[in-house]
Amino acid sequence: LKAPSCIHVNEAGTIDKLNAAGLLGPDLLVIHGNLISNPELEAMARARMPLCFTPTADTQGTPADVVRRAMERGVDVVFGCDIPCSIASDTLGQLRVMFNVQGFLDGAMERSFSTVPGRRPAVRPGMPLLTPRKLIEAATIGAARVLGMDDRIGSLAPGKRADIVLIAKGPFGDSIVDDPCAHVLLQTSPRDIDTVMVDGKLRMQGGKLLDFDAGRAAAMVRDSRQRILG
């Protein structure tokens, strides 16, 4: 397409149709994709076409095994929220849902092939598929790469924009002292965010938004609702 775009794929065979039309490529981001077949995923990988799985929306009765199948075939996978007016847009919350769902799927898959002693499958390459570190990377440098912006954002490096989030540990310190990514993913909520810097400019400090008029924002929401609903 030669223009960054996204497409919601909810039906089987859609990727084959896009491929036949010559539309596969790194500038087209597939949303959902629960019903994408393995040959279609292989075509996506060859075209460097990424997938955005939305954990809360995509695990409500729909097949969720596409994340493993996509990653195993070399497709870049990131995560989103889908519909922020009905599903929480909290990034950490969505990643936490994915961590738990994938853990369940990992165990079910392992038990379908062999006997698993104990509560969880043994750790080995590809098991578990998603660790807290992998999910944090998907939400930062992975998302930046999918957007074609990894030269500017997604990691802290000289020359990149200073996009920084500082999280308060709370009175008890790290809950998982040997794995800060696990602490952030599994023990942190939006209320623990202390400071946010976007491109070097402070947007939140001490847990409070800066230069933000809550009354004006509420009025804009009311006006928008009135225009839409009448």
NORGI-V785588 format. One line per field, one symbol per residue. psi: psi as a letter, one per 20 degrees, with the letter a starting at -180 (. if undefined). A space follows every 50 residues. Layout:
psi = ???
This chain:
psi = hkpprqpoojqqighgghghjkjqrijopppekhjprghghhhgghjlpr popngghjjmiqpjihgghghhjjppprqaieniiippjoghgghggggg ghgghggggghihrpopahqqqprpioqgprgghhghhiehghgghikji ihriroqpirqnoppppphrijbphnhjnhhhgggijqrhiipgpppoli pphqpkjpqqlpohggghhhgggggghgh.
